[in-house]
């Protein structure tokens, strides 16, 4: 589970998407916007990704991947709001993590 301090509030999703820099990957797009507080993460999966079971599975995988990255890359030093918009379903954690890592590294440069 993603701790509350890392959750992007619902009111900020549209603002981050419209003003942020976009980094496209194979399974989705990462939108990053500079902020003044600790990093926050949000996930968007529409009905094109799959049925409800697949969407929830991918959301859980993304949450786990983000928490691993927060620990590995010390994200507390970066002041960004992130939103991940999924385009395609991916059931493999390793493949999805590799895709997300490249997007995060491009975003925090």
Order of alpha helices (4+ residues) and beta strands (2+ residues): alpha-beta-beta-beta-alpha-beta-alpha
